[in-house]
């Protein structure tokens, strides 16, 4: 049992702050909220948070588990209590390992965390990607090269039965295969998220009610700039996204890191890189070098103009009432678990979202996208006690979330001191 008393609650059910409240937590669930004192049991942990604020834990809706075993802890100590993993790996494969993957068996990790056997954010994960034939990535990297409807049904049934949460699609699917995936996934109650395939187009993808569009692809295409939508079309597509309840995950930090390759030296001086192994940094350098070749070939001459295009799309999505999510696409060079979420918030602010809208994107919006049964994203009775304690009101200052006073996850309280100690240990062994 845990009681957090005298705290100001930013519940995210509205813009209101409920002052001087007590939160009772039992078995990791919020049992009671009120301004009346509660009687603690003998083994109860009591946290006096007078003058402090508490908000829901952050939810990263586009990330990748794979190259760094420390990522689960980096998410947790930075206030990220749930992640949506966009590419599920199963058993060890040598070829994948050679390409940098170190974290496999994502369904087992998901189970271990939900049962409290290891610390980390709750995991929602897809299985292997569904892509065209030939696919964008090599087949040995847990990619299905789709040929026909029979194969699609077999794959979706298998992923549903294994316990994956959604279907991830990629850029090279044909229109016919896309339509078959959408139809069959609905039969198995499996949401579909991912890239808008080039052969499908944004309008059809939105009207087919994909659960979420990643990176704003379809609105823009950094590899084929001639496919970027015109401003008047962007506004129209934003309206279609809103009317079809399609969520949009911009991953601005990943877009910026990939396109602003001239800032590589600056990225390597960032504090977050001290929690990344030298081996992973070498991989980042290789990927950014190869990405530079791709973007230069595509004629991306002005990366800041590209970011401004993304900001414009976000403003249109906001104007039309379309749902926006926070995601970082961790796996992109210089995007570090737990730290990049806070950079993404600053970029969403530059795009024109208010602090309230940004926190919505990383809490209640994400919970709605994941499904109403998640019991996360807001502070209310019956929800999971996934919480961040802050010194200031996060609605006034987003930076207070990054410098939080503590995190609650699965009924365990990680104080600021405990989080700092975990970070110090990660920094120590990442240098080896």
C-alpha positions as CSV (number, residue, x, y, z in Angstrom):
1,X,0.0,0.0,0.0
2,X,1.1,3.6,-0.8
3,X,-0.4,6.9,0.1
4,X,0.7,10.1,-1.7
5,X,-0.8,12.9,0.4
6,X,-1.3,16.7,0.0
7,X,-0.5,16.5,-3.8
8,X,-1.9,18.6,-6.6
9,X,-3.3,16.3,-9.2
10,X,-3.0,16.9,-13.0
11,X,-5.4,14.1,-13.8
12,X,-5.6,14.8,-17.6
13,X,-9.3,14.2,-17.5
14,X,-9.5,18.0,-18.0
15,X,-7.3,21.0,-17.8
16,X,-8.2,21.4,-14.1
17,X,-5.8,20.8,-11.2
18,X,-7.2,19.2,-8.1
19,X,-5.3,20.7,-5.2
20,X,-4.3,19.1,-1.9
21,X,-5.5,15.6,-2.6
22,X,-4.5,12.2,-1.2
23,X,-4.0,9.2,-3.5
24,X,-4.2,5.7,-2.1
25,X,-2.5,3.0,-4.1
26,X,-2.8,-0.8,-3.5
27,X,-1.2,-3.5,-5.7
28,X,-0.3,-0.9,-8.2
29,X,-3.9,0.4,-8.7
30,X,-5.3,3.7,-7.6
31,X,-7.8,2.7,-4.9
32,X,-9.0,6.1,-3.7
33,X,-8.6,9.8,-4.3
34,X,-9.8,12.6,-2.0
35,X,-9.0,15.4,0.4
36,X,-9.8,13.4,3.5
37,X,-6.8,11.9,5.4
38,X,-6.4,8.1,5.0
39,X,-5.2,5.8,7.7
40,X,-2.0,4.1,6.6
41,X,-1.5,0.4,7.3
42,X,1.6,-0.8,9.1
43,X,3.5,-1.6,5.9
44,X,2.2,1.5,4.0
45,X,4.7,3.9,2.3
46,X,3.6,7.5,2.8
47,X,4.9,10.3,0.5
48,X,4.1,13.8,1.6
49,X,4.0,15.8,-1.6
50,X,2.7,19.1,-0.3
51,X,3.1,21.8,-2.9
52,X,4.1,19.3,-5.5
53,X,2.2,18.0,-8.6
54,X,1.4,14.6,-9.9
55,X,0.5,13.5,-13.5
56,X,0.1,10.3,-15.4
57,X,3.2,8.5,-16.7
58,X,4.3,9.2,-20.2
59,X,3.3,6.9,-23.1
60,X,5.7,6.6,-26.1
61,X,3.6,5.5,-29.0
62,X,6.4,4.8,-31.5
63,X,9.6,3.2,-30.3
64,X,11.7,0.1,-31.0
65,X,13.1,-2.4,-28.5
66,X,16.2,-3.9,-29.9
67,X,19.7,-2.5,-29.7
68,X,20.1,-1.6,-26.0
69,X,19.2,-3.7,-23.0
70,X,19.3,-0.6,-20.7
71,X,16.4,1.0,-22.6
72,X,13.7,-0.3,-20.3
73,X,15.3,1.4,-17.3
74,X,16.1,4.5,-19.3
75,X,12.4,4.8,-20.1
76,X,11.3,4.2,-16.5
77,X,13.6,6.7,-14.8
78,X,12.6,9.4,-17.2
79,X,8.9,8.9,-16.5
80,X,7.9,6.8,-19.5
81,X,5.7,4.1,-18.0
82,X,4.2,2.6,-21.2
83,X,5.7,2.1,-24.7
84,X,4.3,0.9,-28.0
85,X,7.0,-1.3,-29.7
86,X,6.6,-1.0,-33.4
87,X,8.5,-4.2,-34.5
88,X,8.3,-7.4,-32.5
89,X,11.2,-9.8,-32.4
90,X,10.9,-13.4,-31.3
91,X,13.8,-15.9,-31.0
92,X,17.5,-15.0,-31.5
93,X,18.6,-14.8,-35.1
94,X,22.3,-14.4,-36.0
95,X,21.7,-12.2,-39.0
96,X,19.6,-9.8,-37.0
97,X,22.2,-9.8,-34.2
98,X,24.9,-8.9,-36.6
99,X,22.9,-5.8,-37.6
100,X,22.8,-4.6,-34.0
101,X,19.8,-6.2,-32.3
102,X,20.4,-7.2,-28.7
103,X,16.9,-7.4,-27.2
104,X,14.7,-10.3,-28.5
105,X,11.6,-12.1,-27.2
106,X,9.4,-9.0,-26.8
107,X,6.3,-10.9,-25.7
108,X,8.3,-12.5,-22.9
109,X,9.6,-9.1,-21.8
110,X,6.0,-7.8,-21.9
111,X,4.9,-10.6,-19.6
112,X,7.8,-10.2,-17.2
113,X,7.1,-6.5,-16.8
114,X,3.3,-6.9,-16.4
115,X,4.0,-9.5,-13.7
116,X,6.4,-7.2,-11.9
117,X,9.4,-9.6,-12.3
118,X,11.5,-7.0,-14.0
119,X,11.3,-3.2,-13.9
120,X,10.3,-1.2,-17.0
121,X,7.4,0.3,-18.9
122,X,4.4,-1.8,-19.9
123,X,4.9,-3.0,-23.5
124,X,2.3,-3.0,-26.3
125,X,3.9,-4.6,-29.3
126,X,3.4,-5.6,-32.9
127,X,4.8,-8.8,-34.4
128,X,7.0,-9.0,-37.5
129,X,6.4,-6.3,-40.2
130,X,4.0,-7.0,-43.1
131,X,5.5,-5.5,-46.2
132,X,5.4,-6.0,-50.0
133,X,7.4,-8.5,-52.0
134,X,10.2,-7.6,-52.2
135,X,10.1,-5.9,-48.8
136,X,12.1,-2.7,-47.8
137,X,14.1,-4.6,-45.2
138,X,15.7,-8.1,-45.6
139,X,13.4,-10.9,-44.8
140,X,15.6,-12.3,-42.0
141,X,14.9,-9.1,-39.9
142,X,11.4,-10.4,-38.9
143,X,9.7,-9.2,-42.0
144,X,6.9,-10.9,-43.9
145,X,7.0,-10.4,-47.7
146,X,3.3,-10.5,-48.5
147,X,2.2,-12.4,-51.6
148,X,-1.5,-13.4,-51.2
149,X,-4.5,-13.3,-49.0
150,X,-3.9,-16.8,-47.7
151,X,-0.6,-15.8,-46.3
152,X,-2.1,-12.6,-44.8
153,X,-4.7,-14.6,-42.9
154,X,-2.2,-17.1,-41.6
155,X,0.1,-14.4,-40.3
156,X,-2.6,-12.2,-38.7
157,X,-4.1,-15.3,-37.0
158,X,-0.7,-16.4,-35.7
159,X,0.2,-12.9,-34.3
160,X,-3.3,-12.6,-32.7
161,X,-3.0,-16.1,-31.1
162,X,0.5,-15.4,-29.8
163,X,-0.6,-12.2,-28.0
164,X,0.7,-9.4,-30.1
165,X,-1.3,-6.2,-29.8
166,X,-1.5,-4.9,-33.3
167,X,-0.4,-5.3,-36.9
168,X,2.5,-3.2,-38.2
169,X,2.5,-2.5,-42.0
170,X,5.2,-1.0,-44.1
171,X,5.8,1.0,-47.3
172,X,5.9,-1.5,-50.1
173,X,2.5,-3.2,-49.7
174,X,0.3,-3.3,-52.7
175,X,-3.2,-1.8,-52.6
176,X,-4.8,-5.3,-52.8
177,X,-2.7,-6.6,-50.0
178,X,-3.4,-3.5,-47.8
179,X,-7.1,-4.0,-48.3
180,X,-6.9,-7.7,-47.4
181,X,-4.9,-6.9,-44.3
182,X,-7.4,-4.3,-43.1
183,X,-10.3,-6.7,-43.6
184,X,-8.7,-9.7,-42.0
185,X,-7.2,-7.7,-39.1
186,X,-10.7,-6.5,-38.2
187,X,-11.9,-10.1,-38.0
188,X,-9.2,-10.8,-35.4
189,X,-9.8,-7.4,-33.6
190,X,-6.2,-6.4,-34.4
191,X,-5.6,-2.7,-35.0
192,X,-3.3,-1.8,-37.9
193,X,-0.6,0.9,-37.6
194,X,2.5,1.9,-39.5
195,X,3.6,3.5,-42.8
196,X,1.1,4.5,-45.4
197,X,2.2,2.3,-48.3
198,X,3.2,4.2,-51.4
199,X,0.8,2.2,-53.6
200,X,-2.1,2.9,-51.3
201,X,-2.0,6.7,-50.7
202,X,-3.0,8.7,-47.7
203,X,-6.7,9.2,-48.5
204,X,-7.5,5.5,-48.9
205,X,-5.4,4.6,-45.8
206,X,-7.3,7.1,-43.7
207,X,-10.7,6.1,-45.1
208,X,-9.8,2.4,-44.3
209,X,-9.4,3.5,-40.7
210,X,-5.8,2.6,-39.9
211,X,-5.4,3.0,-36.2
212,X,-2.4,5.3,-36.6
213,X,-0.2,6.9,-39.3
214,X,3.5,7.0,-38.4
215,X,6.0,9.8,-39.1
216,X,3.3,11.7,-41.0
217,X,4.2,9.6,-44.0
218,X,1.5,10.0,-46.7
219,X,1.4,13.7,-45.9
220,X,5.1,13.8,-46.8
221,X,7.7,11.5,-48.2
222,X,11.3,12.5,-47.5
223,X,12.6,9.9,-49.9
224,X,10.4,11.1,-52.8
225,X,9.7,14.8,-52.2
226,X,7.7,15.0,-55.4
227,X,5.0,13.0,-53.5
228,X,4.6,15.6,-50.7
229,X,1.0,16.9,-50.5
230,X,0.2,20.5,-51.3
231,X,-1.0,22.7,-48.5
232,X,-4.7,22.7,-49.5
233,X,-4.6,18.8,-49.8
234,X,-3.0,18.5,-46.3
235,X,-5.9,20.4,-44.7
236,X,-8.4,18.1,-46.5
237,X,-6.5,15.0,-45.4
238,X,-6.4,16.2,-41.8
239,X,-10.1,16.5,-41.9
240,X,-10.5,13.0,-43.2
241,X,-8.1,11.7,-40.5
242,X,-10.3,13.4,-37.9
243,X,-13.6,12.1,-39.2
244,X,-12.2,8.5,-39.4
245,X,-10.6,8.6,-35.9
246,X,-7.1,7.9,-37.3
247,X,-4.3,8.9,-34.9
248,X,-1.2,10.6,-36.1
249,X,2.3,10.0,-34.6
250,X,4.8,12.6,-36.0
251,X,8.1,11.4,-34.5
252,X,9.5,14.8,-35.0
253,X,12.8,14.1,-33.1
254,X,13.5,11.2,-35.4
255,X,12.7,13.2,-38.5
256,X,15.0,16.0,-37.3
257,X,17.9,13.7,-36.4
258,X,17.8,12.0,-39.7
259,X,17.5,15.1,-41.9
260,X,19.8,17.4,-39.9
261,X,22.8,15.2,-40.4
262,X,25.0,18.2,-40.4
263,X,24.4,18.5,-36.7
264,X,26.0,15.1,-35.9
265,X,28.9,16.6,-33.8
266,X,26.3,18.5,-31.7
267,X,24.3,15.4,-31.1
268,X,27.3,13.5,-29.9
269,X,28.0,16.1,-27.2
270,X,24.5,15.6,-25.7
271,X,24.3,14.2,-22.2
272,X,21.9,11.4,-23.2
273,X,24.7,9.8,-25.3
274,X,26.6,9.1,-22.1
275,X,24.0,6.4,-21.4
276,X,24.6,4.7,-24.8
277,X,27.4,2.1,-25.4
278,X,30.3,2.9,-27.6
279,X,29.2,0.0,-29.8
280,X,25.8,1.6,-30.3
281,X,27.3,5.0,-31.0
282,X,29.4,3.4,-33.8
283,X,26.2,1.9,-35.3
284,X,24.5,5.4,-35.1
285,X,27.4,6.9,-37.0
286,X,27.1,4.3,-39.7
287,X,23.3,4.7,-40.1
288,X,23.5,8.5,-40.2
289,X,26.2,8.3,-42.9
290,X,24.0,6.0,-45.0
291,X,20.9,8.1,-44.4
292,X,22.8,11.2,-45.5
293,X,23.4,9.5,-48.9
294,X,19.7,8.6,-49.3
295,X,18.5,12.1,-48.4
296,X,21.1,13.8,-50.6
297,X,20.1,11.5,-53.5
298,X,16.4,12.5,-52.9
299,X,17.3,16.1,-53.1
300,X,16.5,17.1,-49.6
301,X,18.4,20.4,-49.8
302,X,16.7,22.3,-46.9
303,X,16.1,20.1,-43.8
304,X,14.6,23.0,-41.8
305,X,12.1,23.6,-44.5
306,X,11.2,19.9,-44.2
307,X,10.6,20.3,-40.5
308,X,8.5,23.4,-41.1
309,X,6.4,21.3,-43.4
310,X,5.9,18.8,-40.6
311,X,5.0,21.6,-38.2
312,X,2.4,22.8,-40.7
313,X,0.8,19.4,-41.0
314,X,0.5,19.2,-37.2
315,X,-1.2,22.6,-37.1
316,X,-3.7,21.4,-39.7
317,X,-4.3,18.2,-37.7
318,X,-4.9,20.2,-34.6
319,X,-7.2,22.7,-36.5
320,X,-9.3,19.8,-37.9
321,X,-9.5,18.0,-34.5
322,X,-7.4,14.9,-35.6
323,X,-5.7,13.0,-32.8
324,X,-2.0,13.5,-32.2
325,X,0.4,11.1,-30.4
326,X,3.8,11.4,-28.9
327,X,6.4,9.0,-30.4
328,X,10.2,9.1,-30.9
329,X,11.1,6.2,-33.3
330,X,13.9,5.1,-31.0
331,X,16.4,3.2,-33.2
332,X,17.0,6.3,-35.3
333,X,20.5,7.6,-34.7
334,X,20.9,9.9,-31.6
335,X,17.4,9.2,-30.4
336,X,17.9,7.9,-26.9
337,X,15.3,6.1,-24.8
338,X,13.7,8.2,-22.1
339,X,15.5,11.4,-23.1
340,X,14.1,11.8,-26.6
341,X,10.5,11.9,-25.3
342,X,11.2,15.3,-23.6
343,X,12.9,16.6,-26.8
344,X,9.8,15.5,-28.8
345,X,7.6,17.6,-26.4
346,X,9.7,20.7,-27.2
347,X,9.4,20.1,-30.9
348,X,5.6,19.6,-30.6
349,X,5.6,23.0,-28.8
350,X,7.5,24.5,-31.7
351,X,4.8,23.0,-34.0
352,X,2.1,25.0,-32.2
353,X,0.7,22.6,-29.6
354,X,-0.1,23.9,-26.1
355,X,1.5,22.3,-23.0
356,X,-1.9,20.7,-22.3
357,X,-2.2,19.3,-25.8
358,X,1.4,17.9,-25.7
359,X,0.7,16.1,-22.4
360,X,-2.6,14.8,-23.9
361,X,-0.6,13.4,-26.8
362,X,1.6,11.5,-24.4
363,X,-1.1,10.4,-21.9
364,X,-4.8,10.3,-22.5
365,X,-4.6,10.4,-26.4
366,X,-2.2,7.4,-26.3
367,X,-4.4,5.5,-23.9
368,X,-7.4,6.0,-26.2
369,X,-5.4,4.9,-29.2
370,X,-4.3,1.7,-27.4
371,X,-7.9,1.0,-26.3
372,X,-10.3,1.9,-23.6
373,X,-9.4,-1.1,-21.4
374,X,-5.8,0.0,-20.8
375,X,-6.6,1.8,-17.6
376,X,-3.7,4.3,-18.1
377,X,-3.3,7.9,-19.3
378,X,-5.4,9.6,-16.6
379,X,-5.3,9.7,-12.8
380,X,-8.6,8.2,-11.6
381,X,-9.8,5.4,-9.3
382,X,-9.3,2.0,-10.9
383,X,-6.5,3.1,-13.2
384,X,-2.9,1.8,-12.9
385,X,-0.8,4.0,-10.7
386,X,1.6,5.0,-13.4
387,X,2.6,8.4,-12.1
388,X,5.2,11.2,-12.3
389,X,5.7,13.5,-9.3
390,X,6.9,17.0,-10.3
391,X,8.0,20.2,-8.5
392,X,6.0,22.5,-10.7
393,X,2.7,22.3,-12.6
394,X,3.7,20.5,-15.9
395,X,0.9,22.4,-17.6
396,X,2.9,25.6,-17.0
397,X,6.4,24.1,-17.6
398,X,7.1,20.9,-19.5
399,X,10.7,20.8,-18.3
400,X,9.5,19.9,-14.8
401,X,8.5,16.5,-16.1
402,X,12.1,15.7,-17.2
403,X,13.5,16.9,-13.8
404,X,10.8,15.0,-11.9
405,X,10.8,14.2,-8.2
406,X,9.9,10.5,-8.6
407,X,8.1,7.9,-10.7
408,X,5.5,5.3,-9.5
409,X,5.2,2.1,-11.6
410,X,3.6,-1.3,-10.6
411,X,3.2,-0.1,-7.0
412,X,6.9,0.7,-6.7
413,X,8.1,4.3,-6.0
414,X,11.4,5.3,-7.7
415,X,12.5,8.5,-6.0
416,X,14.6,11.1,-7.8
417,X,17.6,9.7,-5.9
418,X,16.8,6.2,-6.9
419,X,16.5,7.3,-10.6
420,X,19.8,9.1,-10.4
421,X,21.5,6.0,-9.0
422,X,20.1,3.9,-11.8
423,X,21.3,6.4,-14.4
424,X,24.8,6.5,-12.7
425,X,25.0,2.7,-13.0
426,X,24.0,2.7,-16.7
427,X,26.5,5.5,-17.4
428,X,29.3,3.5,-15.7
429,X,28.9,0.3,-17.7
430,X,28.0,2.0,-21.0
431,X,31.6,3.3,-21.2
432,X,33.0,-0.2,-21.2
